[in-house]
Amino acid sequence: MLSFSRDERFPTTSGQRFSELYIERGAPERDSARMRRRLAALVSDHDYLGDLRSELQHSLGIDGPSGNYGYQWVEFYKQAALRDVLDSITVAWRLLARNVQSGSLWDRSAPGRWVKDIGQILREENLPYELDARGGVHLTVDQEFERNRATVIAGLDAARYANVAQNLENAHSELSAVTPDGRGAIRAAFDSVEGLFKLMFPKEPRLTAPSARTKLAPVLQKMTDGNPPASAAAAKMLGSLCEWVASCHNYRHEHGKPEVLEPPRSMAVLLVSTAASYLRWLAEIDAWLKSQESV
Protein backbone atom coordinates (compact mmCIF):
# COMPACT_ATOMS: atom_id res chain seq x y z
CA MET A 1 0.00 0.00 0.00
CA LEU A 2 1.29 3.43 -0.89
CA SER A 3 2.10 5.75 1.98
CA PHE A 4 2.21 9.53 1.67
CA SER A 5 3.90 11.58 4.33
CA ARG A 6 2.37 14.79 5.65
CA ASP A 7 3.91 18.03 4.36
CA GLU A 8 5.61 19.57 7.39
CA ARG A 9 5.10 23.08 5.99
CA PHE A 10 1.35 22.63 6.45
CA PRO A 11 1.06 20.26 9.43
CA THR A 12 -2.70 20.68 10.00
CA THR A 13 -4.02 21.51 6.52
CA SER A 14 -1.97 19.26 4.24
CA GLY A 15 -4.14 17.77 1.49
CA GLN A 16 -7.20 19.96 2.01
CA ARG A 17 -8.88 21.62 -0.96
CA PHE A 18 -8.22 25.30 -1.63
CA SER A 19 -11.90 26.20 -1.22
CA GLU A 20 -12.01 24.53 2.21
CA LEU A 21 -9.13 26.65 3.44
CA TYR A 22 -9.49 30.04 1.81
CA ILE A 23 -13.04 30.61 0.53
CA GLU A 24 -15.40 32.31 2.99
CA ARG A 25 -18.32 29.95 3.50
CA GLY A 26 -20.83 32.49 4.76
CA ALA A 27 -24.14 31.49 6.30
CA PRO A 28 -25.45 28.01 5.41
CA GLU A 29 -27.83 27.89 2.44
CA ARG A 30 -30.92 25.68 2.34
CA ASP A 31 -30.16 24.45 -1.19
CA SER A 32 -27.11 23.98 -3.39
CA ALA A 33 -26.63 23.06 -7.05
CA ARG A 34 -23.30 21.45 -6.13
CA MET A 35 -24.98 19.31 -3.48
CA ARG A 36 -27.56 18.13 -6.02
CA ARG A 37 -24.88 17.18 -8.56
CA ARG A 38 -22.79 15.36 -5.97
CA LEU A 39 -25.86 13.48 -4.73
CA ALA A 40 -26.68 12.47 -8.30
CA ALA A 41 -23.12 11.20 -8.78
CA LEU A 42 -23.26 9.23 -5.54
CA VAL A 43 -26.57 7.58 -6.48
CA SER A 44 -25.48 6.70 -10.01
CA ASP A 45 -22.18 5.24 -8.77
CA HIS A 46 -23.89 3.08 -6.13
CA ASP A 47 -24.38 -0.45 -7.44
CA TYR A 48 -27.16 -1.33 -5.01
CA LEU A 49 -29.56 1.54 -5.66
CA GLY A 50 -30.95 0.22 -8.92
CA ASP A 51 -34.48 0.11 -7.47
CA LEU A 52 -34.37 3.67 -6.16
CA ARG A 53 -36.53 4.95 -9.04
CA SER A 54 -39.46 2.71 -8.09
CA GLU A 55 -38.85 3.41 -4.39
CA LEU A 56 -39.24 7.13 -5.03
CA GLN A 57 -42.55 6.49 -6.75
CA HIS A 58 -43.88 4.29 -3.95
CA SER A 59 -42.56 6.38 -1.04
CA LEU A 60 -42.79 9.95 -2.34
CA GLY A 61 -45.28 9.75 -5.21
CA ILE A 62 -42.85 11.29 -7.68
CA ASP A 63 -41.38 10.09 -10.95
CA GLY A 64 -37.72 9.19 -10.85
CA PRO A 65 -35.45 9.36 -13.87
CA SER A 66 -36.29 7.16 -16.87
CA GLY A 67 -33.08 5.17 -16.43
CA ASN A 68 -30.07 4.68 -14.19
CA TYR A 69 -27.51 6.49 -16.30
CA GLY A 70 -25.58 9.18 -14.45
CA TYR A 71 -26.80 12.05 -16.62
CA GLN A 72 -30.42 11.03 -15.94
CA TRP A 73 -29.90 11.26 -12.18
CA VAL A 74 -28.18 14.62 -12.65
CA GLU A 75 -31.24 15.91 -14.51
CA PHE A 76 -33.61 14.45 -11.91
CA TYR A 77 -31.84 16.07 -8.98
CA LYS A 78 -31.48 19.32 -10.87
CA GLN A 79 -35.24 19.65 -11.31
CA ALA A 80 -36.60 17.94 -8.16
CA ALA A 81 -38.17 19.94 -5.35
CA LEU A 82 -35.89 20.39 -2.36
CA ARG A 83 -38.18 18.29 -0.13
CA ASP A 84 -37.90 15.41 -2.61
CA VAL A 85 -34.12 15.77 -2.84
CA LEU A 86 -33.78 15.49 0.93
CA ASP A 87 -36.43 12.78 1.26
CA SER A 88 -34.66 10.70 -1.41
CA ILE A 89 -31.64 10.47 0.89
CA THR A 90 -33.74 8.69 3.52
CA VAL A 91 -35.52 6.53 0.94
CA ALA A 92 -32.14 5.41 -0.41
CA TRP A 93 -30.94 4.47 3.10
CA ARG A 94 -34.08 2.41 3.68
CA LEU A 95 -33.54 0.60 0.39
CA LEU A 96 -29.95 -0.23 1.32
CA ALA A 97 -30.94 -1.38 4.82
CA ARG A 98 -33.74 -3.57 3.48
CA ASN A 99 -31.42 -5.18 0.95
CA VAL A 100 -28.90 -5.92 3.71
CA GLN A 101 -31.61 -7.52 5.85
CA SER A 102 -32.89 -9.64 2.96
CA GLY A 103 -29.41 -10.82 2.09
CA SER A 104 -29.46 -9.42 -1.45
CA LEU A 105 -26.77 -6.92 -0.42
CA TRP A 106 -23.77 -8.62 1.14
CA ASP A 107 -21.99 -5.38 2.08
CA ARG A 108 -23.48 -4.73 5.51
CA SER A 109 -21.55 -1.46 5.81
CA ALA A 110 -23.41 0.09 2.85
CA PRO A 111 -26.14 1.91 4.87
CA GLY A 112 -23.59 3.37 7.29
CA ARG A 113 -21.28 4.39 4.45
CA TRP A 114 -24.24 6.10 2.74
CA VAL A 115 -24.85 8.19 5.89
CA LYS A 116 -21.15 9.06 6.07
CA ASP A 117 -20.89 10.05 2.39
CA ILE A 118 -24.05 12.16 2.45
CA GLY A 119 -22.95 13.81 5.69
CA GLN A 120 -19.66 14.77 4.07
CA ILE A 121 -21.47 16.35 1.12
CA LEU A 122 -23.77 18.35 3.39
CA ARG A 123 -20.87 19.62 5.50
CA GLU A 124 -18.61 20.49 2.58
CA GLU A 125 -21.37 22.31 0.70
CA ASN A 126 -22.28 24.28 3.85
CA LEU A 127 -25.89 23.13 4.14
CA PRO A 128 -27.82 23.34 7.44
CA TYR A 129 -28.69 19.64 7.56
CA GLU A 130 -27.35 16.58 9.31
CA LEU A 131 -28.19 12.89 9.10
CA ASP A 132 -29.13 10.52 11.87
CA ALA A 133 -27.95 6.91 11.90
CA ARG A 134 -31.02 5.76 9.92
CA GLY A 135 -30.62 8.23 7.09
CA GLY A 136 -33.13 10.80 8.34
CA VAL A 137 -32.32 14.40 7.41
CA HIS A 138 -32.59 17.04 10.14
CA LEU A 139 -32.40 20.80 9.90
CA THR A 140 -29.81 22.36 12.21
CA VAL A 141 -29.58 25.95 13.41
CA ASP A 142 -25.78 26.01 13.65
CA GLN A 143 -23.02 23.86 15.08
CA GLU A 144 -22.63 25.83 18.31
CA PHE A 145 -26.38 25.69 18.90
CA GLU A 146 -26.35 21.91 18.45
CA ARG A 147 -23.29 21.42 20.66
CA ASN A 148 -24.94 23.47 23.41
CA ARG A 149 -28.10 21.38 23.19
CA ALA A 150 -26.20 18.08 23.27
CA THR A 151 -24.11 19.16 26.27
CA VAL A 152 -27.09 20.27 28.34
CA ILE A 153 -29.18 17.21 27.46
CA ALA A 154 -26.30 14.98 28.50
CA GLY A 155 -26.16 16.77 31.84
CA LEU A 156 -29.90 16.24 32.40
CA ASP A 157 -29.89 12.46 32.00
CA ALA A 158 -31.12 11.74 35.53
CA ALA A 159 -34.71 10.51 35.82
CA ARG A 160 -35.51 13.61 37.88
CA TYR A 161 -34.87 15.81 34.83
CA ALA A 162 -36.59 13.69 32.17
CA ASN A 163 -39.41 16.17 31.57
CA VAL A 164 -37.01 19.13 31.66
CA ALA A 165 -34.79 17.51 29.04
CA GLN A 166 -37.77 16.62 26.85
CA ASN A 167 -39.03 20.21 26.84
CA LEU A 168 -35.59 21.46 25.82
CA GLU A 169 -35.49 18.87 23.02
CA ASN A 170 -38.93 20.10 21.92
CA ALA A 171 -37.64 23.67 21.80
CA HIS A 172 -34.77 22.68 19.54
CA SER A 173 -37.09 20.59 17.37
CA GLU A 174 -39.38 23.59 16.86
CA LEU A 175 -36.45 25.67 15.63
CA SER A 176 -35.07 22.87 13.47
CA ALA A 177 -38.33 22.14 11.65
CA VAL A 178 -38.58 22.81 7.92
CA THR A 179 -40.94 25.65 8.89
CA PRO A 180 -39.44 26.83 12.22
CA ASP A 181 -41.85 27.80 14.99
CA GLY A 182 -40.10 30.48 17.03
CA ARG A 183 -42.96 31.03 19.45
CA GLY A 184 -43.30 27.30 20.05
CA ALA A 185 -39.57 27.01 20.64
CA ILE A 186 -39.56 29.83 23.19
CA ARG A 187 -42.56 28.37 25.01
CA ALA A 188 -40.95 24.91 25.19
CA ALA A 189 -37.65 26.41 26.37
CA PHE A 190 -39.47 28.35 29.09
CA ASP A 191 -41.36 25.20 30.12
CA SER A 192 -38.04 23.40 30.57
CA VAL A 193 -36.65 26.11 32.85
CA GLU A 194 -39.92 26.49 34.74
CA GLY A 195 -40.10 22.72 35.19
CA LEU A 196 -36.67 22.62 36.80
CA PHE A 197 -37.46 25.65 38.97
CA LYS A 198 -40.63 23.93 40.26
CA LEU A 199 -38.67 20.75 40.99
CA MET A 200 -36.32 22.84 43.11
CA PHE A 201 -39.14 24.70 44.83
CA PRO A 202 -42.26 22.45 44.77
CA LYS A 203 -44.48 25.01 46.47
CA GLU A 204 -43.97 27.56 43.68
CA PRO A 205 -46.89 27.30 41.17
CA ARG A 206 -45.08 29.11 38.34
CA LEU A 207 -41.84 30.77 37.33
CA THR A 208 -41.95 34.55 37.32
CA ALA A 209 -39.22 37.12 37.69
CA PRO A 210 -40.27 37.95 41.30
CA SER A 211 -40.51 34.29 42.32
CA ALA A 212 -37.09 33.54 40.81
CA ARG A 213 -35.52 36.40 42.73
CA THR A 214 -37.28 35.54 45.99
CA LYS A 215 -36.36 31.85 45.98
CA LEU A 216 -32.92 31.90 44.38
CA ALA A 217 -31.34 34.97 45.97
CA PRO A 218 -30.93 33.49 49.47
CA VAL A 219 -29.70 30.17 48.03
CA LEU A 220 -27.05 31.89 45.92
CA GLN A 221 -25.98 33.94 48.90
CA LYS A 222 -25.38 30.76 50.92
CA MET A 223 -23.60 29.05 48.02
CA THR A 224 -21.16 31.94 47.59
CA ASP A 225 -20.77 32.88 51.25
CA GLY A 226 -17.27 34.14 51.96
CA ASN A 227 -16.58 34.87 48.29
CA PRO A 228 -17.69 38.48 47.61
CA PRO A 229 -16.80 38.49 43.87
CA ALA A 230 -18.77 35.28 43.35
CA SER A 231 -21.71 36.69 45.33
CA ALA A 232 -21.75 39.84 43.21
CA ALA A 233 -21.53 37.83 39.98
CA ALA A 234 -24.29 35.45 41.11
CA ALA A 235 -26.58 38.40 41.88
CA LYS A 236 -26.03 39.79 38.40
CA MET A 237 -26.64 36.39 36.84
CA LEU A 238 -29.88 36.07 38.79
CA GLY A 239 -30.89 39.47 37.48
CA SER A 240 -30.29 38.33 33.91
CA LEU A 241 -32.34 35.18 34.55
CA CYS A 242 -35.23 37.36 35.75
CA GLU A 243 -34.96 39.48 32.61
CA TRP A 244 -34.98 36.30 30.48
CA VAL A 245 -38.15 35.12 32.23
CA ALA A 246 -39.82 38.47 31.56
CA SER A 247 -38.72 38.34 27.90
CA CYS A 248 -40.20 34.89 27.39
CA HIS A 249 -43.54 35.95 28.82
CA ASN A 250 -43.97 38.19 25.76
CA TYR A 251 -44.34 35.01 23.68
CA ARG A 252 -46.15 32.79 26.17
CA HIS A 253 -49.44 34.64 25.91
CA GLU A 254 -51.65 35.52 22.96
CA HIS A 255 -51.40 39.08 21.64
CA GLY A 256 -55.08 39.57 20.85
CA LYS A 257 -54.44 40.21 17.17
CA PRO A 258 -55.58 38.22 14.13
CA GLU A 259 -52.08 37.89 12.64
CA VAL A 260 -49.41 35.57 14.04
CA LEU A 261 -46.55 37.60 15.50
CA GLU A 262 -43.51 35.37 15.14
CA PRO A 263 -40.30 36.40 16.90
CA PRO A 264 -37.30 37.12 14.68
CA ARG A 265 -35.35 33.91 14.19
CA SER A 266 -32.26 35.39 15.81
CA MET A 267 -34.29 36.27 18.92
CA ALA A 268 -35.78 32.79 19.16
CA VAL A 269 -32.34 31.20 18.84
CA LEU A 270 -30.96 33.51 21.52
CA LEU A 271 -33.76 32.84 24.00
CA VAL A 272 -33.57 29.06 23.49
CA SER A 273 -29.77 29.03 23.71
CA THR A 274 -29.92 31.10 26.89
CA ALA A 275 -32.46 28.67 28.36
CA ALA A 276 -29.92 25.87 27.93
CA SER A 277 -27.32 27.86 29.84
CA TYR A 278 -29.74 28.61 32.68
CA LEU A 279 -30.68 24.93 32.86
CA ARG A 280 -27.05 23.98 33.45
CA TRP A 281 -26.78 26.61 36.18
CA LEU A 282 -30.05 25.67 37.86
CA ALA A 283 -29.15 21.97 37.78
CA GLU A 284 -25.96 22.79 39.68
CA ILE A 285 -27.96 24.81 42.23
CA ASP A 286 -30.45 21.95 42.51
CA ALA A 287 -27.60 19.52 43.22
CA TRP A 288 -26.30 21.86 45.93
CA LEU A 289 -29.74 22.08 47.52
CA LYS A 290 -29.98 18.28 47.53
CA SER A 291 -26.58 18.02 49.17
CA GLN A 292 -27.72 20.35 51.95
CA GLU A 293 -30.69 18.14 52.83
CA SER A 294 -28.34 15.54 54.30
CA VAL A 295 -26.23 18.05 56.25
C-alpha positions as CSV (number, residue, x, y, z in Angstrom):
1,M,0.0,0.0,0.0
2,L,1.3,3.4,-0.9
3,S,2.1,5.7,2.0
4,F,2.2,9.5,1.7
5,S,3.9,11.6,4.3
6,R,2.4,14.8,5.6
7,D,3.9,18.0,4.4
8,E,5.6,19.6,7.4
9,R,5.1,23.1,6.0
10,F,1.3,22.6,6.4
11,P,1.1,20.3,9.4
12,T,-2.7,20.7,10.0
13,T,-4.0,21.5,6.5
14,S,-2.0,19.3,4.2
15,G,-4.1,17.8,1.5
16,Q,-7.2,20.0,2.0
17,R,-8.9,21.6,-1.0
18,F,-8.2,25.3,-1.6
19,S,-11.9,26.2,-1.2
20,E,-12.0,24.5,2.2
21,L,-9.1,26.7,3.4
22,Y,-9.5,30.0,1.8
23,I,-13.0,30.6,0.5
24,E,-15.4,32.3,3.0
25,R,-18.3,29.9,3.5
26,G,-20.8,32.5,4.8
27,A,-24.1,31.5,6.3
28,P,-25.4,28.0,5.4
29,E,-27.8,27.9,2.4
30,R,-30.9,25.7,2.3
31,D,-30.2,24.5,-1.2
32,S,-27.1,24.0,-3.4
33,A,-26.6,23.1,-7.0
34,R,-23.3,21.4,-6.1
35,M,-25.0,19.3,-3.5
36,R,-27.6,18.1,-6.0
37,R,-24.9,17.2,-8.6
38,R,-22.8,15.4,-6.0
39,L,-25.9,13.5,-4.7
40,A,-26.7,12.5,-8.3
41,A,-23.1,11.2,-8.8
42,L,-23.3,9.2,-5.5
43,V,-26.6,7.6,-6.5
44,S,-25.5,6.7,-10.0
45,D,-22.2,5.2,-8.8
46,H,-23.9,3.1,-6.1
47,D,-24.4,-0.4,-7.4
48,Y,-27.2,-1.3,-5.0
49,L,-29.6,1.5,-5.7
50,G,-31.0,0.2,-8.9
51,D,-34.5,0.1,-7.5
52,L,-34.4,3.7,-6.2
53,R,-36.5,5.0,-9.0
54,S,-39.5,2.7,-8.1
55,E,-38.9,3.4,-4.4
56,L,-39.2,7.1,-5.0
57,Q,-42.6,6.5,-6.8
58,H,-43.9,4.3,-3.9
59,S,-42.6,6.4,-1.0
60,L,-42.8,9.9,-2.3
61,G,-45.3,9.8,-5.2
62,I,-42.9,11.3,-7.7
63,D,-41.4,10.1,-11.0
64,G,-37.7,9.2,-10.9
65,P,-35.4,9.4,-13.9
66,S,-36.3,7.2,-16.9
67,G,-33.1,5.2,-16.4
68,N,-30.1,4.7,-14.2
69,Y,-27.5,6.5,-16.3
70,G,-25.6,9.2,-14.4
71,Y,-26.8,12.0,-16.6
72,Q,-30.4,11.0,-15.9
73,W,-29.9,11.3,-12.2
74,V,-28.2,14.6,-12.6
75,E,-31.2,15.9,-14.5
76,F,-33.6,14.4,-11.9
77,Y,-31.8,16.1,-9.0
78,K,-31.5,19.3,-10.9
79,Q,-35.2,19.7,-11.3
80,A,-36.6,17.9,-8.2
81,A,-38.2,19.9,-5.4
82,L,-35.9,20.4,-2.4
83,R,-38.2,18.3,-0.1
84,D,-37.9,15.4,-2.6
85,V,-34.1,15.8,-2.8
86,L,-33.8,15.5,0.9
87,D,-36.4,12.8,1.3
88,S,-34.7,10.7,-1.4
89,I,-31.6,10.5,0.9
90,T,-33.7,8.7,3.5
91,V,-35.5,6.5,0.9
92,A,-32.1,5.4,-0.4
93,W,-30.9,4.5,3.1
94,R,-34.1,2.4,3.7
95,L,-33.5,0.6,0.4
96,L,-30.0,-0.2,1.3
97,A,-30.9,-1.4,4.8
98,R,-33.7,-3.6,3.5
99,N,-31.4,-5.2,0.9
100,V,-28.9,-5.9,3.7
101,Q,-31.6,-7.5,5.9
102,S,-32.9,-9.6,3.0
103,G,-29.4,-10.8,2.1
104,S,-29.5,-9.4,-1.5
105,L,-26.8,-6.9,-0.4
106,W,-23.8,-8.6,1.1
107,D,-22.0,-5.4,2.1
108,R,-23.5,-4.7,5.5
109,S,-21.6,-1.5,5.8
110,A,-23.4,0.1,2.9
111,P,-26.1,1.9,4.9
112,G,-23.6,3.4,7.3
113,R,-21.3,4.4,4.4
114,W,-24.2,6.1,2.7
115,V,-24.9,8.2,5.9
116,K,-21.1,9.1,6.1
117,D,-20.9,10.0,2.4
118,I,-24.1,12.2,2.4
119,G,-22.9,13.8,5.7
120,Q,-19.7,14.8,4.1
121,I,-21.5,16.4,1.1
122,L,-23.8,18.4,3.4
123,R,-20.9,19.6,5.5
124,E,-18.6,20.5,2.6
125,E,-21.4,22.3,0.7
126,N,-22.3,24.3,3.8
127,L,-25.9,23.1,4.1
128,P,-27.8,23.3,7.4
129,Y,-28.7,19.6,7.6
130,E,-27.3,16.6,9.3
131,L,-28.2,12.9,9.1
132,D,-29.1,10.5,11.9
133,A,-28.0,6.9,11.9
134,R,-31.0,5.8,9.9
135,G,-30.6,8.2,7.1
136,G,-33.1,10.8,8.3
137,V,-32.3,14.4,7.4
138,H,-32.6,17.0,10.1
139,L,-32.4,20.8,9.9
140,T,-29.8,22.4,12.2
141,V,-29.6,26.0,13.4
142,D,-25.8,26.0,13.6
143,Q,-23.0,23.9,15.1
144,E,-22.6,25.8,18.3
145,F,-26.4,25.7,18.9
146,E,-26.3,21.9,18.5
147,R,-23.3,21.4,20.7
148,N,-24.9,23.5,23.4
149,R,-28.1,21.4,23.2
150,A,-26.2,18.1,23.3
151,T,-24.1,19.2,26.3
152,V,-27.1,20.3,28.3
153,I,-29.2,17.2,27.5
154,A,-26.3,15.0,28.5
155,G,-26.2,16.8,31.8
156,L,-29.9,16.2,32.4
157,D,-29.9,12.5,32.0
158,A,-31.1,11.7,35.5
159,A,-34.7,10.5,35.8
160,R,-35.5,13.6,37.9
161,Y,-34.9,15.8,34.8
162,A,-36.6,13.7,32.2
163,N,-39.4,16.2,31.6
164,V,-37.0,19.1,31.7
165,A,-34.8,17.5,29.0
166,Q,-37.8,16.6,26.9
167,N,-39.0,20.2,26.8
168,L,-35.6,21.5,25.8
169,E,-35.5,18.9,23.0
170,N,-38.9,20.1,21.9
171,A,-37.6,23.7,21.8
172,H,-34.8,22.7,19.5
173,S,-37.1,20.6,17.4
174,E,-39.4,23.6,16.9
175,L,-36.4,25.7,15.6
176,S,-35.1,22.9,13.5
177,A,-38.3,22.1,11.7
178,V,-38.6,22.8,7.9
179,T,-40.9,25.6,8.9
180,P,-39.4,26.8,12.2
181,D,-41.9,27.8,15.0
182,G,-40.1,30.5,17.0
183,R,-43.0,31.0,19.4
184,G,-43.3,27.3,20.0
185,A,-39.6,27.0,20.6
186,I,-39.6,29.8,23.2
187,R,-42.6,28.4,25.0
188,A,-41.0,24.9,25.2
189,A,-37.6,26.4,26.4
190,F,-39.5,28.4,29.1
191,D,-41.4,25.2,30.1
192,S,-38.0,23.4,30.6
193,V,-36.7,26.1,32.9
194,E,-39.9,26.5,34.7
195,G,-40.1,22.7,35.2
196,L,-36.7,22.6,36.8
197,F,-37.5,25.6,39.0
198,K,-40.6,23.9,40.3
199,L,-38.7,20.8,41.0
200,M,-36.3,22.8,43.1
201,F,-39.1,24.7,44.8
202,P,-42.3,22.5,44.8
203,K,-44.5,25.0,46.5
204,E,-44.0,27.6,43.7
205,P,-46.9,27.3,41.2
206,R,-45.1,29.1,38.3
207,L,-41.8,30.8,37.3
208,T,-41.9,34.5,37.3
209,A,-39.2,37.1,37.7
210,P,-40.3,38.0,41.3
211,S,-40.5,34.3,42.3
212,A,-37.1,33.5,40.8
213,R,-35.5,36.4,42.7
214,T,-37.3,35.5,46.0
215,K,-36.4,31.9,46.0
216,L,-32.9,31.9,44.4
217,A,-31.3,35.0,46.0
218,P,-30.9,33.5,49.5
219,V,-29.7,30.2,48.0
220,L,-27.0,31.9,45.9
221,Q,-26.0,33.9,48.9
222,K,-25.4,30.8,50.9
223,M,-23.6,29.0,48.0
224,T,-21.2,31.9,47.6
225,D,-20.8,32.9,51.3
226,G,-17.3,34.1,52.0
227,N,-16.6,34.9,48.3
228,P,-17.7,38.5,47.6
229,P,-16.8,38.5,43.9
230,A,-18.8,35.3,43.3
231,S,-21.7,36.7,45.3
232,A,-21.7,39.8,43.2
233,A,-21.5,37.8,40.0
234,A,-24.3,35.4,41.1
235,A,-26.6,38.4,41.9
236,K,-26.0,39.8,38.4
237,M,-26.6,36.4,36.8
238,L,-29.9,36.1,38.8
239,G,-30.9,39.5,37.5
240,S,-30.3,38.3,33.9
241,L,-32.3,35.2,34.5
242,C,-35.2,37.4,35.7
243,E,-35.0,39.5,32.6
244,W,-35.0,36.3,30.5
245,V,-38.1,35.1,32.2
246,A,-39.8,38.5,31.6
247,S,-38.7,38.3,27.9
248,C,-40.2,34.9,27.4
249,H,-43.5,35.9,28.8
250,N,-44.0,38.2,25.8
251,Y,-44.3,35.0,23.7
252,R,-46.1,32.8,26.2
253,H,-49.4,34.6,25.9
254,E,-51.6,35.5,23.0
255,H,-51.4,39.1,21.6
256,G,-55.1,39.6,20.9
257,K,-54.4,40.2,17.2
258,P,-55.6,38.2,14.1
259,E,-52.1,37.9,12.6
260,V,-49.4,35.6,14.0
261,L,-46.6,37.6,15.5
262,E,-43.5,35.4,15.1
263,P,-40.3,36.4,16.9
264,P,-37.3,37.1,14.7
265,R,-35.4,33.9,14.2
266,S,-32.3,35.4,15.8
267,M,-34.3,36.3,18.9
268,A,-35.8,32.8,19.2
269,V,-32.3,31.2,18.8
270,L,-31.0,33.5,21.5
271,L,-33.8,32.8,24.0
272,V,-33.6,29.1,23.5
273,S,-29.8,29.0,23.7
274,T,-29.9,31.1,26.9
275,A,-32.5,28.7,28.4
276,A,-29.9,25.9,27.9
277,S,-27.3,27.9,29.8
278,Y,-29.7,28.6,32.7
279,L,-30.7,24.9,32.9
280,R,-27.0,24.0,33.5
281,W,-26.8,26.6,36.2
282,L,-30.1,25.7,37.9
283,A,-29.1,22.0,37.8
284,E,-26.0,22.8,39.7
285,I,-28.0,24.8,42.2
286,D,-30.4,22.0,42.5
287,A,-27.6,19.5,43.2
288,W,-26.3,21.9,45.9
289,L,-29.7,22.1,47.5
290,K,-30.0,18.3,47.5
291,S,-26.6,18.0,49.2
292,Q,-27.7,20.4,52.0
293,E,-30.7,18.1,52.8
294,S,-28.3,15.5,54.3
295,V,-26.2,18.0,56.2
